Amino acid sequence: MAQLNVNLADVNEKDAEGGGGVIIPRDRYLLNIVEGEVKRNSKNTGDLFEYKAEVVEGEFAGVKIFGNINVTHQTLTAQKIGQAQLAALAEATGIGKANLTDTDQLLFQPFYADLDVETYKGRDGSDKERMTVKKFIHAGNANEPPPSKAAPANDNVKATTTTQATTTQATKPAPAAGGARQMPWQRTA
């Protein structure tokens, strides 16, 4: 037998299910990366930046978002998309794509991102959901509306109608629309 040197009293056994973590509404959130490393991908076809980000303000502060960005890849299209995502993240943090030389520069730098919900097959074959970054928000795309909080229309489920008025994305002020908060890419320090 092996001696266990851990205290399990405060551990939530529901965490054993794994999966994608807490699901929050699709929207634009202020995040920062709390962990990240560049490592070889599972198929050994390139390197990726694997990171853990955290929502830093509002009702969902503390929710973790996990992501991967291809840095290099044997498929040129995958590499091009990944490097464009990395450049967008650098712009969103205010570091700037020309100044990003090390992924450690991205740690604890606030940035806005549009989050979405992705469905995937779990190891047991069941459908699971996880939060993903749909788009990093920077000066070049800050005026685009955030994603709808409703599920995408491609779920093959008949839409229900309601007569109750709801707030639309058009009436919700975007963080970059001249609010009191200075956008990360506008920092002068």
Secondary structure, DSSP 8 states (H G I E B T S, - for coil): --------TT--GGGGG-SB-----SEEEEEEEEEEEEEE-TTSSEEEEEEEEEE-SSTTTT-EEEEEEEEEESSHHHHHHHHHHHHHHHHHHTS-TTT---GGGGBT--EEEEEEEEEEE-TTS-EEEEEEEEEEE-TTTTTS----SS--GGG--------S----TTTS--TTTT-SS--GGG---
